[in-house]
Amino acid sequence: QVQLVESGGGLVQPGGSLRLSCAASGFAFSNYATSWYRQAPGKERGMVAVISSTGGITSYADSVKGRFTISRDNAKNTVYLQMSRLKFEDTAVYYCVTGHNYWGQGTQVTVSS
């Protein structure tokens, strides 16, 4: 069956870095663009970054541009989100989204001193 499993979240200090991973299975992952979304407490879910099926095209929310990098390895059916220079406001649950609106279970990122 379709599975998206995010990992790599955790607690990090402001200015620190984390790399999130999302491992896909059960469908033709390499055929689909993939996005990372996030939802902070009390806020609506919003898109953070998106990458085309081949990885050749990426786009970012203004709030993370220059700090986050999305990438994918289709041989491993995995998409990544490298997050650098993290800020308090990056605290959220991060989800990967791909295929026919498939969502992972989310991974918590907490930026705190």
Order of alpha helices (4+ residues) and beta strands (2+ residues): beta-beta-beta-beta-beta-beta-beta-beta-beta-beta-beta
